[in-house]
Amino acid sequence: MAEVLVYVDHVDGAVRKPTLELLTLARRIGEPVAVHLGANAEEAAKVLAEHGAVKVLAADAPEFAEYLVAPKVDALQAAYDAVSPAAVLLPSSAEGKEIGARLAVRIGSGIITDAVDLEAGAEGPVATQSVFAASYSTKSRVSKGTPVITVKPNSAAPEAAPAAGTVEQLAVTIADSSKGTKIVSRTPRESTGRPELTEAAIVVSGGRGVNGAENFPVIEALADSLGAAVGASRAAVDAGWYPHTNQVGQTGKSVSPQLYIAAGISGAIQHRAGMQTSKTIVAINKDAEAPIFDLVDYGVVGDLFEVVPALTDEVKTRKG
């Protein structure tokens, strides 16, 4: 069976959930070979092996942390040359898409971004995408070269499939041309204790109807009761009620959780573009004619300041 390269998204060796989803999808089209760049590959390999990685190609170099993505592209290209894979899979993060695009240019291949599903085809992997603000689903395949495909988080449930996960050192030469942009400082993100927005299984978002930054704790309380991430519409962000890093929409972040709760959000196309692929959508809005109700699975017409606290209390009660 052909091998499939899977780029490992990790934090100091702690493998992030989107990588486990990629391994699950990779098994549909071949044997997953993980590419781990950075420290603690041996520790990460245990988790990668549990989810189907037949081997782990590992490389560690200071350039991966000192410069922007180009050195990682050098490493992924080295892995590509060593394996000659049937496909290369990466998470659809900003970094993943840039690495994938640069790799595709280098190896003369086509790229598919933001896939939400993947299946084997007679002429190569077939990817499903949600396009035009998720109004349509398309199935596509790369017609030239080795497919490079980035996959949205929460597109597949990680499945255990124990494999060897043998760690092999990957020889990487970092080109001088890859050192054009140096990272001069880093500022740690303040931890809220909540899941990362783009990876969360549940997202609770507030919009214009929240009517002020002082009222966002109502949204946060529901999110915390569900173990969810907090999102916000562009209107709420532009008004300064919530940080831009939490914006969901075409000019913010795209999310695809199992459950998306929109409170006080009208459902403008800009917002829908960032959340319409959610598995189950619930809207709370006092305007029965709000566009958001056109795409929801469940809608509640009512004042969010009455509905959301009642829902929060009910969740806490049921959780004991």
Residue pairs with C-beta under 8 A, 6 or more apart in sequence:
1 30
1 31
2 29
2 30
2 31
2 85
2 86
3 30
3 31
3 32
3 33
3 54
3 83
3 84
3 85
3 86
4 26
4 29
4 30
4 31
4 32
4 33
4 85
4 86
4 87
4 88
4 89
5 33
5 35
5 76
5 79
5 80
5 83
5 85
5 87
5 88
5 89
6 19
6 22
6 23
6 26
6 32
6 33
6 34
6 35
6 53
6 89
6 90
7 19
7 22
7 35
7 76
7 88
7 89
7 90
7 91
7 96
7 99
8 15
8 19
8 34
8 35
8 36
8 37
8 44
8 48
8 56
9 15
9 16
9 18
9 19
9 91
9 93
9 96
10 16
10 19
10 36
10 38
10 40
10 44
12 38
12 39
12 40
13 38
13 39
13 40
13 41
13 43
13 44
14 44
15 44
15 47
15 48
16 91
16 196
16 199
17 153
17 158
17 199
18 91
18 92
18 93
18 151
18 153
18 199
19 34
19 48
19 91
20 47
20 51
20 158
21 151
21 153
21 154
21 155
21 156
21 157
21 158
22 32
22 89
22 90
22 91
22 151
23 32
23 34
23 48
23 51
23 52
23 53
23 158
23 161
24 51
24 52
24 156
24 157
24 158
24 159
24 161
25 89
25 117
25 118
25 151
25 155
25 156
26 32
26 52
26 87
26 89
27 52
27 161
28 118
28 119
28 120
29 86
29 87
29 118
29 119
29 120
29 125
30 85
30 86
30 87
31 54
32 52
32 53
32 54
32 163
33 53
33 54
33 55
33 56
33 57
33 79
33 83
33 85
34 45
34 48
34 53
34 55
34 56
34 57
34 165
35 56
35 57
35 75
35 76
35 79
35 170
36 44
36 45
36 48
36 56
36 57
36 58
36 59
37 58
37 59
37 60
37 61
37 64
37 72
37 75
37 76
38 60
38 64
38 65
39 60
41 56
41 58
41 60
41 167
42 58
42 167
44 56
45 53
45 56
45 58
45 165
45 166
45 167
46 165
48 56
48 165
49 56
49 162
49 163
49 164
49 165
50 160
50 161
50 162
50 165
51 158
51 159
51 160
51 161
52 159
52 161
52 162
52 163
53 163
53 165
54 163
54 164
54 165
54 166
55 164
55 165
55 166
55 167
55 168
56 165
56 166
56 167
56 168
57 79
57 82
57 83
57 168
57 169
57 170
58 167
58 168
58 169
58 170
59 75
59 78
59 169
59 170
59 171
59 172
61 71
61 75
61 172
61 174
63 71
63 174
63 178
63 179
64 71
64 72
64 75
65 183
66 182
66 183
67 178
67 179
67 180
67 181
67 182
67 183
68 181
68 183
69 95
69 98
69 99
69 102
70 102
70 175
70 177
70 178
70 179
70 180
70 181
71 174
71 178
71 179
72 95
72 99
73 99
73 102
73 103
73 106
73 178
74 172
74 173
74 174
74 175
74 178
75 170
75 172
76 88
76 99
76 103
77 103
77 106
77 107
78 170
78 171
78 172
78 173
79 170
80 88
80 103
80 107
80 146
82 170
85 146
86 124
86 125
86 146
86 147
87 124
87 125
87 146
87 147
87 148
87 149
88 100
88 103
88 146
88 147
88 148
88 149
89 118
89 149
89 150
89 151
90 96
90 97
90 99
90 100
90 148
90 149
90 150
90 151
91 150
91 151
91 153
92 113
92 114
92 115
92 150
92 151
92 152
92 153
92 254
93 198
96 150
97 113
97 150
100 111
100 113
100 148
100 149
100 150
101 111
101 113
101 148
103 109
103 148
104 110
104 111
104 145
104 148
107 145
107 146
107 148
108 144
108 145
109 142
109 144
109 145
109 146
109 147
109 148
110 142
110 143
110 144
110 145
110 147
110 148
111 142
111 147
111 148
111 149
111 150
112 127
112 129
112 140
112 141
112 142
112 147
112 148
112 149
112 150
113 129
113 149
113 150
114 129
114 130
114 150
114 151
114 152
114 254
115 127
115 128
115 129
115 149
115 150
115 151
115 152
115 155
116 128
116 129
116 130
116 151
116 152
116 155
116 256
116 277
117 127
117 128
117 155
117 156
118 125
118 126
118 127
118 128
118 149
118 151
118 156
119 125
119 126
119 128
120 126
121 141
123 141
124 141
124 142
124 147
125 141
125 142
125 147
125 149
126 139
126 140
126 141
127 139
127 140
127 141
127 147
127 149
128 137
128 138
128 139
129 137
129 138
129 140
130 136
130 137
130 276
130 277
131 137
131 138
133 250
133 269
133 272
133 273
133 276
134 272
134 273
134 276
134 277
135 276
141 147
142 148
142 149
152 254
152 256
152 277
153 198
153 199
153 255
153 256
154 199
154 201
154 255
154 256
154 257
154 258
154 279
155 256
189 245
192 230
194 200
194 223
194 224
194 228
194 229
194 230
195 201
195 227
195 228
195 229
196 229
197 203
197 229
197 230
197 231
197 245
197 246
197 248
197 253
197 255
198 253
198 254
198 255
200 228
200 229
200 255
200 257
201 228
201 257
201 258
201 259
202 223
202 226
202 227
202 228
202 229
202 257
202 258
202 259
202 260
202 261
203 223
203 228
203 229
203 230
203 231
203 248
203 255
203 257
203 259
203 260
203 261
203 275
203 278
204 219
204 222
204 223
204 226
204 228
204 229
204 230
204 231
204 261
204 263
205 219
205 230
205 231
205 232
205 233
205 248
205 260
205 261
205 262
205 263
205 265
205 275
206 215
206 216
206 218
206 219
206 230
206 231
206 232
206 233
206 236
206 241
206 242
206 263
206 264
206 265
206 304
207 232
207 233
207 235
207 236
207 262
207 263
207 264
207 265
207 266
207 271
208 233
208 235
208 236
208 239
208 264
208 265
208 266
209 263
209 264
209 265
209 266
209 285
209 286
209 304
210 216
210 218
210 219
210 236
210 241
210 263
210 264
210 304
211 264
212 241
213 240
213 241
213 242
215 305
216 230
216 232
216 236
216 241
216 242
218 263
218 304
218 305
218 308
218 309
219 230
219 263
219 308
220 230
221 308
221 309
221 312
222 228
222 261
222 263
222 308
222 311
222 312
222 315
223 229
223 230
225 312
225 315
225 316
225 319
226 259
226 315
228 257
228 259
228 261
229 255
229 257
230 242
230 246
231 246
231 247
231 248
231 253
231 255
231 275
232 241
232 242
232 243
232 246
232 247
232 248
233 247
233 248
233 249
233 265
233 268
233 271
234 247
234 249
234 251
234 252
234 268
234 270
234 271
236 242
237 243
237 244
237 246
237 247
237 252
244 252
246 252
246 253
247 253
248 254
248 255
248 271
248 274
248 275
249 270
249 271
249 272
249 273
249 274
249 275
250 269
250 270
250 271
250 273
250 274
251 270
252 274
253 274
254 273
254 274
254 275
254 277
255 274
255 275
255 278
256 275
256 277
256 278
256 279
257 278
257 279
258 278
258 279
258 280
259 278
259 279
259 280
259 282
260 275
260 278
260 280
260 281
260 282
261 282
261 283
261 284
262 271
262 275
262 281
262 282
262 283
262 284
262 285
262 292
262 296
263 283
263 284
263 285
263 304
263 307
263 308
264 284
264 285
264 304
265 271
265 283
265 285
265 290
265 292
266 285
266 287
266 290
266 291
266 292
267 283
267 290
267 291
267 292
267 293
267 294
267 295
268 291
272 291
272 292
272 295
275 281
276 295
280 297
280 298
281 295
281 296
281 297
281 298
282 296
282 297
282 298
282 299
282 300
283 290
283 292
283 293
283 296
283 298
283 299
283 300
284 299
284 300
284 302
284 304
284 307
284 308
285 292
285 293
285 299
285 300
285 301
285 304
286 301
286 302
286 303
286 304
287 301
288 301
292 299
293 299
300 307
